[in-house]
Amino acid sequence: MSMDIARNFGPKYLLQLYLAGAIGGSVFYLVHHAFMAASSKGQGMWTRDPSRTPGLGNSNISGSAHLGGAAVAAITWKRIRKGRFWVLN
């Protein structure tokens, strides 16, 4: 899939899309993390500690980071379908 994007839009666009997805995923992760930390205060010792959910890794990773990356992909797809895609110089 990434080779198709690079072939159609260029490797620079692919890199920008990748970085935008990483930033979008990080933002979603941090917002979700902050929300979970604020909502879990004072709920006792049986509440799951949100600070122990990693953003990166191979097991028990945060779904919010994937959701952020998917949101960036959906926005990008919509812009491509309308003929408006961005490439920074």
Jmol script that loads the backbone (N, CA, C; Angstrom):
load data "model"
ATOM      1  N   MET A   1       0.816  -1.188   0.000  1.00  0.00           N
ATOM      2  CA  MET A   1       0.000   0.000   0.000  1.00  0.00           C
ATOM      3  C   MET A   1       0.865   1.259   0.000  1.00  0.00           C
ATOM      4  N   SER A   2       1.899   1.293   0.825  1.00  0.00           N
ATOM      5  CA  SER A   2       2.743   2.489   0.866  1.00  0.00           C
ATOM      6  C   SER A   2       3.467   2.696  -0.461  1.00  0.00           C
ATOM      7  N   MET A   3       3.794   1.614  -1.143  1.00  0.00           N
ATOM      8  CA  MET A   3       4.441   1.753  -2.454  1.00  0.00           C
ATOM      9  C   MET A   3       3.478   2.371  -3.467  1.00  0.00           C
ATOM     10  N   ASP A   4       2.189   2.033  -3.378  1.00  0.00           N
ATOM     11  CA  ASP A   4       1.198   2.630  -4.262  1.00  0.00           C
ATOM     12  C   ASP A   4       1.083   4.132  -4.003  1.00  0.00           C
ATOM     13  N   ILE A   5       1.064   4.529  -2.752  1.00  0.00           N
ATOM     14  CA  ILE A   5       0.980   5.949  -2.408  1.00  0.00           C
ATOM     15  C   ILE A   5       2.222   6.673  -2.903  1.00  0.00           C
ATOM     16  N   ALA A   6       3.381   6.095  -2.669  1.00  0.00           N
ATOM     17  CA  ALA A   6       4.628   6.712  -3.117  1.00  0.00           C
ATOM     18  C   ALA A   6       4.675   6.808  -4.635  1.00  0.00           C
ATOM     19  N   ARG A   7       4.189   5.794  -5.329  1.00  0.00           N
ATOM     20  CA  ARG A   7       4.199   5.797  -6.791  1.00  0.00           C
ATOM     21  C   ARG A   7       3.241   6.853  -7.345  1.00  0.00           C
ATOM     22  N   ASN A   8       2.073   6.998  -6.729  1.00  0.00           N
ATOM     23  CA  ASN A   8       1.064   7.919  -7.230  1.00  0.00           C
ATOM     24  C   ASN A   8       1.290   9.371  -6.807  1.00  0.00           C
ATOM     25  N   PHE A   9       1.774   9.583  -5.597  1.00  0.00           N
ATOM     26  CA  PHE A   9       1.906  10.944  -5.072  1.00  0.00           C
ATOM     27  C   PHE A   9       3.339  11.355  -4.790  1.00  0.00           C
ATOM     28  N   GLY A  10       4.240  10.402  -4.789  1.00  0.00           N
ATOM     29  CA  GLY A  10       5.647  10.704  -4.534  1.00  0.00           C
ATOM     30  C   GLY A  10       6.061  10.332  -3.121  1.00  0.00           C
ATOM     31  N   PRO A  11       7.339  10.033  -2.932  1.00  0.00           N
ATOM     32  CA  PRO A  11       7.823   9.619  -1.613  1.00  0.00           C
ATOM     33  C   PRO A  11       7.733  10.738  -0.570  1.00  0.00           C
ATOM     34  N   LYS A  12       7.828  11.985  -1.012  1.00  0.00           N
ATOM     35  CA  LYS A  12       7.722  13.105  -0.075  1.00  0.00           C
ATOM     36  C   LYS A  12       6.320  13.150   0.541  1.00  0.00           C
ATOM     37  N   TYR A  13       5.307  12.922  -0.278  1.00  0.00           N
ATOM     38  CA  TYR A  13       3.926  12.897   0.213  1.00  0.00           C
ATOM     39  C   TYR A  13       3.731  11.740   1.189  1.00  0.00           C
ATOM     40  N   LEU A  14       4.287  10.590   0.883  1.00  0.00           N
ATOM     41  CA  LEU A  14       4.179   9.429   1.767  1.00  0.00           C
ATOM     42  C   LEU A  14       4.806   9.728   3.121  1.00  0.00           C
ATOM     43  N   LEU A  15       5.967  10.356   3.132  1.00  0.00           N
ATOM     44  CA  LEU A  15       6.619  10.716   4.388  1.00  0.00           C
ATOM     45  C   LEU A  15       5.771  11.695   5.182  1.00  0.00           C
ATOM     46  N   GLN A  16       5.215  12.684   4.508  1.00  0.00           N
ATOM     47  CA  GLN A  16       4.368  13.654   5.197  1.00  0.00           C
ATOM     48  C   GLN A  16       3.108  12.995   5.756  1.00  0.00           C
ATOM     49  N   LEU A  17       2.527  12.091   5.005  1.00  0.00           N
ATOM     50  CA  LEU A  17       1.351  11.367   5.477  1.00  0.00           C
ATOM     51  C   LEU A  17       1.695  10.509   6.696  1.00  0.00           C
ATOM     52  N   TYR A  18       2.824   9.840   6.640  1.00  0.00           N
ATOM     53  CA  TYR A  18       3.274   9.011   7.757  1.00  0.00           C
ATOM     54  C   TYR A  18       3.473   9.854   9.014  1.00  0.00           C
ATOM     55  N   LEU A  19       4.144  10.987   8.863  1.00  0.00           N
ATOM     56  CA  LEU A  19       4.390  11.861  10.014  1.00  0.00           C
ATOM     57  C   LEU A  19       3.091  12.469  10.539  1.00  0.00           C
ATOM     58  N   ALA A  20       2.180  12.838   9.650  1.00  0.00           N
ATOM     59  CA  ALA A  20       0.883  13.367  10.081  1.00  0.00           C
ATOM     60  C   ALA A  20       0.104  12.310  10.859  1.00  0.00           C
ATOM     61  N   GLY A  21       0.165  11.064  10.410  1.00  0.00           N
ATOM     62  CA  GLY A  21      -0.487   9.972  11.135  1.00  0.00           C
ATOM     63  C   GLY A  21       0.121   9.754  12.503  1.00  0.00           C
ATOM     64  N   ALA A  22       1.441   9.865  12.587  1.00  0.00           N
ATOM     65  CA  ALA A  22       2.118   9.707  13.878  1.00  0.00           C
ATOM     66  C   ALA A  22       1.734  10.836  14.833  1.00  0.00           C
ATOM     67  N   ILE A  23       1.667  12.048  14.319  1.00  0.00           N
ATOM     68  CA  ILE A  23       1.280  13.186  15.157  1.00  0.00           C
ATOM     69  C   ILE A  23      -0.185  13.068  15.578  1.00  0.00           C
ATOM     70  N   GLY A  24      -1.045  12.722  14.624  1.00  0.00           N
ATOM     71  CA  GLY A  24      -2.462  12.537  14.951  1.00  0.00           C
ATOM     72  C   GLY A  24      -2.673  11.446  15.979  1.00  0.00           C
ATOM     73  N   GLY A  25      -1.961  10.339  15.827  1.00  0.00           N
ATOM     74  CA  GLY A  25      -2.047   9.250  16.804  1.00  0.00           C
ATOM     75  C   GLY A  25      -1.554   9.673  18.171  1.00  0.00           C
ATOM     76  N   SER A  26      -0.476  10.444  18.197  1.00  0.00           N
ATOM     77  CA  SER A  26       0.070  10.922  19.474  1.00  0.00           C
ATOM     78  C   SER A  26      -0.891  11.870  20.174  1.00  0.00           C
ATOM     79  N   VAL A  27      -1.519  12.750  19.407  1.00  0.00           N
ATOM     80  CA  VAL A  27      -2.478  13.684  19.996  1.00  0.00           C
ATOM     81  C   VAL A  27      -3.665  12.931  20.587  1.00  0.00           C
ATOM     82  N   PHE A  28      -4.233  12.003  19.845  1.00  0.00           N
ATOM     83  CA  PHE A  28      -5.346  11.207  20.364  1.00  0.00           C
ATOM     84  C   PHE A  28      -4.927  10.446  21.611  1.00  0.00           C
ATOM     85  N   TYR A  29      -3.740   9.860  21.595  1.00  0.00           N
ATOM     86  CA  TYR A  29      -3.236   9.103  22.746  1.00  0.00           C
ATOM     87  C   TYR A  29      -3.119  10.007  23.973  1.00  0.00           C
ATOM     88  N   LEU A  30      -2.525  11.188  23.796  1.00  0.00           N
ATOM     89  CA  LEU A  30      -2.318  12.089  24.934  1.00  0.00           C
ATOM     90  C   LEU A  30      -3.638  12.615  25.490  1.00  0.00           C
ATOM     91  N   VAL A  31      -4.572  12.958  24.610  1.00  0.00           N
ATOM     92  CA  VAL A  31      -5.876  13.431  25.075  1.00  0.00           C
ATOM     93  C   VAL A  31      -6.606  12.319  25.814  1.00  0.00           C
ATOM     94  N   HIS A  32      -6.604  11.135  25.258  1.00  0.00           N
ATOM     95  CA  HIS A  32      -7.250   9.992  25.918  1.00  0.00           C
ATOM     96  C   HIS A  32      -6.586   9.682  27.251  1.00  0.00           C
ATOM     97  N   HIS A  33      -5.277   9.727  27.271  1.00  0.00           N
ATOM     98  CA  HIS A  33      -4.505   9.467  28.490  1.00  0.00           C
ATOM     99  C   HIS A  33      -4.858  10.485  29.583  1.00  0.00           C
ATOM    100  N   ALA A  34      -4.920  11.760  29.214  1.00  0.00           N
ATOM    101  CA  ALA A  34      -5.264  12.810  30.173  1.00  0.00           C
ATOM    102  C   ALA A  34      -6.689  12.634  30.693  1.00  0.00           C
ATOM    103  N   PHE A  35      -7.615  12.278  29.802  1.00  0.00           N
ATOM    104  CA  PHE A  35      -8.993  12.051  30.212  1.00  0.00           C
ATOM    105  C   PHE A  35      -9.092  10.878  31.181  1.00  0.00           C
ATOM    106  N   MET A  36      -8.416   9.780  30.869  1.00  0.00           N
ATOM    107  CA  MET A  36      -8.456   8.597  31.737  1.00  0.00           C
ATOM    108  C   MET A  36      -7.821   8.886  33.095  1.00  0.00           C
ATOM    109  N   ALA A  37      -6.733   9.644  33.116  1.00  0.00           N
ATOM    110  CA  ALA A  37      -6.075   9.970  34.380  1.00  0.00           C
ATOM    111  C   ALA A  37      -6.978  10.840  35.249  1.00  0.00           C
ATOM    112  N   ALA A  38      -7.653  11.802  34.622  1.00  0.00           N
ATOM    113  CA  ALA A  38      -8.535  12.691  35.379  1.00  0.00           C
ATOM    114  C   ALA A  38      -9.765  11.956  35.900  1.00  0.00           C
ATOM    115  N   SER A  39     -10.285  11.016  35.117  1.00  0.00           N
ATOM    116  CA  SER A  39     -11.501  10.315  35.527  1.00  0.00           C
ATOM    117  C   SER A  39     -11.238   9.175  36.502  1.00  0.00           C
ATOM    118  N   SER A  40      -9.996   8.736  36.640  1.00  0.00           N
ATOM    119  CA  SER A  40      -9.703   7.608  37.529  1.00  0.00           C
ATOM    120  C   SER A  40      -9.239   8.044  38.915  1.00  0.00           C
ATOM    121  N   LYS A  41      -9.087   9.335  39.144  1.00  0.00           N
ATOM    122  CA  LYS A  41      -8.635   9.810  40.446  1.00  0.00           C
ATOM    123  C   LYS A  41      -9.684   9.535  41.502  1.00  0.00           C
ATOM    124  N   GLY A  42      -9.238   8.982  42.606  1.00  0.00           N
ATOM    125  CA  GLY A  42     -10.118   8.736  43.739  1.00  0.00           C
ATOM    126  C   GLY A  42     -11.065   7.569  43.572  1.00  0.00           C
ATOM    127  N   GLN A  43     -10.786   6.659  42.655  1.00  0.00           N
ATOM    128  CA  GLN A  43     -11.685   5.522  42.457  1.00  0.00           C
ATOM    129  C   GLN A  43     -11.177   4.235  43.087  1.00  0.00           C
ATOM    130  N   GLY A  44     -10.123   4.316  43.828  1.00  0.00           N
ATOM    131  CA  GLY A  44      -9.673   3.138  44.556  1.00  0.00           C
ATOM    132  C   GLY A  44      -8.565   2.385  43.861  1.00  0.00           C
ATOM    133  N   MET A  45      -8.109   1.322  44.540  1.00  0.00           N
ATOM    134  CA  MET A  45      -6.952   0.598  44.040  1.00  0.00           C
ATOM    135  C   MET A  45      -7.286  -0.379  42.919  1.00  0.00           C
ATOM    136  N   TRP A  46      -8.551  -0.674  42.666  1.00  0.00           N
ATOM    137  CA  TRP A  46      -8.908  -1.644  41.634  1.00  0.00           C
ATOM    138  C   TRP A  46      -9.093  -1.007  40.263  1.00  0.00           C
ATOM    139  N   THR A  47      -8.924   0.289  40.196  1.00  0.00           N
ATOM    140  CA  THR A  47      -9.041   0.981  38.919  1.00  0.00           C
ATOM    141  C   THR A  47      -7.756   0.828  38.128  1.00  0.00           C
ATOM    142  N   ARG A  48      -7.882   0.604  36.846  1.00  0.00           N
ATOM    143  CA  ARG A  48      -6.707   0.462  35.991  1.00  0.00           C
ATOM    144  C   ARG A  48      -5.976   1.795  35.878  1.00  0.00           C
ATOM    145  N   ASP A  49      -4.671   1.756  36.061  1.00  0.00           N
ATOM    146  CA  ASP A  49      -3.844   2.953  35.977  1.00  0.00           C
ATOM    147  C   ASP A  49      -3.588   3.274  34.509  1.00  0.00           C
ATOM    148  N   PRO A  50      -4.117   4.412  34.002  1.00  0.00           N
ATOM    149  CA  PRO A  50      -3.946   4.724  32.582  1.00  0.00           C
ATOM    150  C   PRO A  50      -2.507   5.010  32.188  1.00  0.00           C
ATOM    151  N   SER A  51      -1.663   5.331  33.128  1.00  0.00           N
ATOM    152  CA  SER A  51      -0.267   5.617  32.790  1.00  0.00           C
ATOM    153  C   SER A  51       0.493   4.357  32.413  1.00  0.00           C
ATOM    154  N   ARG A  52      -0.099   3.208  32.617  1.00  0.00           N
ATOM    155  CA  ARG A  52       0.560   1.944  32.270  1.00  0.00           C
ATOM    156  C   ARG A  52       0.169   1.417  30.897  1.00  0.00           C
ATOM    157  N   THR A  53      -0.638   2.158  30.154  1.00  0.00           N
ATOM    158  CA  THR A  53      -1.013   1.749  28.806  1.00  0.00           C
ATOM    159  C   THR A  53      -0.044   2.390  27.829  1.00  0.00           C
ATOM    160  N   PRO A  54       0.830   1.598  27.217  1.00  0.00           N
ATOM    161  CA  PRO A  54       1.831   2.195  26.326  1.00  0.00           C
ATOM    162  C   PRO A  54       1.222   2.658  25.002  1.00  0.00           C
ATOM    163  N   GLY A  55       1.825   3.668  24.426  1.00  0.00           N
ATOM    164  CA  GLY A  55       1.401   4.146  23.116  1.00  0.00           C
ATOM    165  C   GLY A  55       2.023   3.345  21.994  1.00  0.00           C
ATOM    166  N   LEU A  56       3.175   2.748  22.249  1.00  0.00           N
ATOM    167  CA  LEU A  56       3.884   1.944  21.260  1.00  0.00           C
ATOM    168  C   LEU A  56       4.188   0.582  21.848  1.00  0.00           C
ATOM    169  N   GLY A  57       4.345  -0.431  21.013  1.00  0.00           N
ATOM    170  CA  GLY A  57       4.667  -1.765  21.487  1.00  0.00           C
ATOM    171  C   GLY A  57       3.864  -2.805  20.731  1.00  0.00           C
ATOM    172  N   ASN A  58       3.890  -4.060  21.191  1.00  0.00           N
ATOM    173  CA  ASN A  58       3.209  -5.156  20.481  1.00  0.00           C
ATOM    174  C   ASN A  58       2.040  -5.753  21.226  1.00  0.00           C
ATOM    175  N   SER A  59       1.826  -5.419  22.537  1.00  0.00           N
ATOM    176  CA  SER A  59       0.680  -5.954  23.262  1.00  0.00           C
ATOM    177  C   SER A  59       0.157  -4.896  24.225  1.00  0.00           C
ATOM    178  N   ASN A  60      -1.143  -4.913  24.461  1.00  0.00           N
ATOM    179  CA  ASN A  60      -1.808  -3.945  25.344  1.00  0.00           C
ATOM    180  C   ASN A  60      -1.497  -2.506  24.967  1.00  0.00           C
ATOM    181  N   ILE A  61      -1.458  -2.215  23.680  1.00  0.00           N
ATOM    182  CA  ILE A  61      -1.179  -0.848  23.262  1.00  0.00           C
ATOM    183  C   ILE A  61      -2.475  -0.047  23.206  1.00  0.00           C
ATOM    184  N   SER A  62      -2.330   1.245  23.214  1.00  0.00           N
ATOM    185  CA  SER A  62      -3.472   2.137  23.236  1.00  0.00           C
ATOM    186  C   SER A  62      -4.211   2.134  21.902  1.00  0.00           C
ATOM    187  N   GLY A  63      -5.489   1.865  21.939  1.00  0.00           N
ATOM    188  CA  GLY A  63      -6.302   1.931  20.738  1.00  0.00           C
ATOM    189  C   GLY A  63      -6.523   3.360  20.277  1.00  0.00           C
ATOM    190  N   SER A  64      -6.394   4.309  21.205  1.00  0.00           N
ATOM    191  CA  SER A  64      -6.612   5.705  20.840  1.00  0.00           C
ATOM    192  C   SER A  64      -5.556   6.199  19.864  1.00  0.00           C
ATOM    193  N   ALA A  65      -4.345   5.707  19.957  1.00  0.00           N
ATOM    194  CA  ALA A  65      -3.299   6.094  19.015  1.00  0.00           C
ATOM    195  C   ALA A  65      -3.645   5.602  17.610  1.00  0.00           C
ATOM    196  N   HIS A  66      -4.166   4.388  17.509  1.00  0.00           N
ATOM    197  CA  HIS A  66      -4.584   3.866  16.210  1.00  0.00           C
ATOM    198  C   HIS A  66      -5.766   4.665  15.666  1.00  0.00           C
ATOM    199  N   LEU A  67      -6.663   5.059  16.550  1.00  0.00           N
ATOM    200  CA  LEU A  67      -7.806   5.852  16.138  1.00  0.00           C
ATOM    201  C   LEU A  67      -7.356   7.205  15.580  1.00  0.00           C
ATOM    202  N   GLY A  68      -6.365   7.818  16.196  1.00  0.00           N
ATOM    203  CA  GLY A  68      -5.826   9.080  15.701  1.00  0.00           C
ATOM    204  C   GLY A  68      -5.212   8.939  14.326  1.00  0.00           C
ATOM    205  N   GLY A  69      -4.446   7.879  14.127  1.00  0.00           N
ATOM    206  CA  GLY A  69      -3.870   7.622  12.804  1.00  0.00           C
ATOM    207  C   GLY A  69      -4.937   7.354  11.763  1.00  0.00           C
ATOM    208  N   ALA A  70      -5.989   6.646  12.156  1.00  0.00           N
ATOM    209  CA  ALA A  70      -7.095   6.373  11.244  1.00  0.00           C
ATOM    210  C   ALA A  70      -7.851   7.654  10.890  1.00  0.00           C
ATOM    211  N   ALA A  71      -7.975   8.567  11.848  1.00  0.00           N
ATOM    212  CA  ALA A  71      -8.634   9.849  11.582  1.00  0.00           C
ATOM    213  C   ALA A  71      -7.844  10.650  10.550  1.00  0.00           C
ATOM    214  N   VAL A  72      -6.523  10.665  10.680  1.00  0.00           N
ATOM    215  CA  VAL A  72      -5.679  11.360   9.698  1.00  0.00           C
ATOM    216  C   VAL A  72      -5.846  10.713   8.325  1.00  0.00           C
ATOM    217  N   ALA A  73      -5.879   9.395   8.281  1.00  0.00           N
ATOM    218  CA  ALA A  73      -6.056   8.693   7.004  1.00  0.00           C
ATOM    219  C   ALA A  73      -7.413   9.014   6.380  1.00  0.00           C
ATOM    220  N   ALA A  74      -8.467   9.082   7.196  1.00  0.00           N
ATOM    221  CA  ALA A  74      -9.802   9.399   6.675  1.00  0.00           C
ATOM    222  C   ALA A  74      -9.864  10.820   6.122  1.00  0.00           C
ATOM    223  N   ILE A  75      -9.268  11.756   6.835  1.00  0.00           N
ATOM    224  CA  ILE A  75      -9.232  13.147   6.359  1.00  0.00           C
ATOM    225  C   ILE A  75      -8.445  13.235   5.054  1.00  0.00           C
ATOM    226  N   THR A  76      -7.316  12.548   4.997  1.00  0.00           N
ATOM    227  CA  THR A  76      -6.486  12.561   3.789  1.00  0.00           C
ATOM    228  C   THR A  76      -7.236  11.947   2.615  1.00  0.00           C
ATOM    229  N   TRP A  77      -7.894  10.825   2.840  1.00  0.00           N
ATOM    230  CA  TRP A  77      -8.649  10.167   1.779  1.00  0.00           C
ATOM    231  C   TRP A  77      -9.750  11.086   1.245  1.00  0.00           C
ATOM    232  N   LYS A  78     -10.448  11.769   2.148  1.00  0.00           N
ATOM    233  CA  LYS A  78     -11.506  12.687   1.736  1.00  0.00           C
ATOM    234  C   LYS A  78     -10.944  13.823   0.887  1.00  0.00           C
ATOM    235  N   ARG A  79      -9.788  14.356   1.287  1.00  0.00           N
ATOM    236  CA  ARG A  79      -9.165  15.441   0.529  1.00  0.00           C
ATOM    237  C   ARG A  79      -8.682  14.953  -0.842  1.00  0.00           C
ATOM    238  N   ILE A  80      -8.143  13.751  -0.901  1.00  0.00           N
ATOM    239  CA  ILE A  80      -7.695  13.197  -2.186  1.00  0.00           C
ATOM    240  C   ILE A  80      -8.887  13.003  -3.121  1.00  0.00           C
ATOM    241  N   ARG A  81      -9.993  12.492  -2.581  1.00  0.00           N
ATOM    242  CA  ARG A  81     -11.190  12.271  -3.396  1.00  0.00           C
ATOM    243  C   ARG A  81     -11.733  13.577  -3.970  1.00  0.00           C
ATOM    244  N   LYS A  82     -11.543  14.677  -3.242  1.00  0.00           N
ATOM    245  CA  LYS A  82     -11.992  15.990  -3.720  1.00  0.00           C
ATOM    246  C   LYS A  82     -10.947  16.656  -4.607  1.00  0.00           C
ATOM    247  N   GLY A  83      -9.796  15.999  -4.776  1.00  0.00           N
ATOM    248  CA  GLY A  83      -8.743  16.553  -5.617  1.00  0.00           C
ATOM    249  C   GLY A  83      -7.852  17.564  -4.907  1.00  0.00           C
ATOM    250  N   ARG A  84      -7.962  17.617  -3.592  1.00  0.00           N
ATOM    251  CA  ARG A  84      -7.142  18.557  -2.819  1.00  0.00           C
ATOM    252  C   ARG A  84      -6.234  17.776  -1.868  1.00  0.00           C
ATOM    253  N   PHE A  85      -5.036  17.578  -2.237  1.00  0.00           N
ATOM    254  CA  PHE A  85      -4.084  16.983  -1.314  1.00  0.00           C
ATOM    255  C   PHE A  85      -2.895  17.913  -1.204  1.00  0.00           C
ATOM    256  N   TRP A  86      -2.234  17.878  -0.047  1.00  0.00           N
ATOM    257  CA  TRP A  86      -1.165  18.825   0.252  1.00  0.00           C
ATOM    258  C   TRP A  86       0.187  18.153   0.240  1.00  0.00           C
ATOM    259  N   VAL A  87       1.142  18.873  -0.254  1.00  0.00           N
ATOM    260  CA  VAL A  87       2.544  18.452  -0.173  1.00  0.00           C
ATOM    261  C   VAL A  87       3.327  19.693   0.217  1.00  0.00           C
ATOM    262  N   LEU A  88       4.006  19.626   1.332  1.00  0.00           N
ATOM    263  CA  LEU A  88       4.828  20.752   1.777  1.00  0.00           C
ATOM    264  C   LEU A  88       6.114  20.802   0.977  1.00  0.00           C
ATOM    265  N   ASN A  89       6.576  21.972   0.667  1.00  0.00           N
ATOM    266  CA  ASN A  89       7.824  22.126  -0.100  1.00  0.00           C
ATOM    267  C   ASN A  89       9.035  22.090   0.796  1.00  0.00           C
TER     268      ASN A  89
END
end "model"
wireframe off; spacefill off
backbone 0.3
color backbone group
